[in-house]
Amino acid sequence: MNKIFLLASAIILMSAISNCSKKSHPSAANSPAGKPAEAVTVKKATVKTAVPKVIVVNDVVAKRSVDGRYYYDLEGHRYWRNNRDGKYYLYHKGIFDNEDFNPPVKQ
């Protein structure tokens, strides 16, 4: 008698666990008016961090370009070294027109 009771309770327990699976989806017959349930899309919030205009980097970790300028890449943005104050500035159009960003001339 105990074996039959254990077997029956095991079958009921296994069916209850399989019905609660995340892989099971309600059929169209279970939804209102027999229509298939619409999928719900959830948009994830993306947090964008502010990009600093000026950073301070040790020249040991910075890389050197072919023409002798120091640069540093941070999160997809390139910063170039200012020879006057030693800080790295975010690249913008016309940055190399400024004499402070040009490499020192060797004589």
C-alpha positions, 0 to 999 in steps of 0.5 A, spaced: 500 500 500 505 504 501 509 503 494 502 505 491 501 511 495 509 513 493 508 512 486 502 516 485 505 522 489 511 521 485 507 521 479 503 527 481 509 531 483 513 530 477 507 532 473 506 539 477 513 540 476 513 539 469 507 544 468 510 549 472 516 549 467 518 556 463 518 552 457 511 551 457 507 556 453 499 557 454 496 554 447 491 559 443 485 555 446 487 558 453 487 565 451 481 569 451 477 569 445 481 563 442 486 568 439 494 567 440 497 571 446 501 577 444 508 577 445 510 582 450 517 586 449 521 589 455 526 595 453 532 594 457 534 601 460 541 603 457 545 607 462 550 612 458 555 615 462 558 622 460 564 622 456 569 627 459 573 632 455 579 632 459 583 626 462 589 625 466 593 619 464 600 617 465 605 617 459 607 610 460 600 607 459 599 612 453 601 609 446 605 613 441 602 614 434 607 614 428 608 622 427 610 622 435 604 624 438 601 621 444 594 618 445 590 614 449 583 610 447 578 610 453 571 606 451 571 607 444 574 615 444 581 617 443 584 622 447 590 626 444 596 629 449 596 637 449 604 638 450 603 644 454 599 642 460 600 634 459 593 633 459 589 628 454 583 632 450 578 628 447 579 629 439 575 634 435 575 636 428 581 641 428 585 639 434 591 638 430 591 646 428 593 648 435 600 648 436 600 645 443 597 638 440 603 637 434 609 633 436 615 636 438 620 638 432 627 634 433 633 638 430 
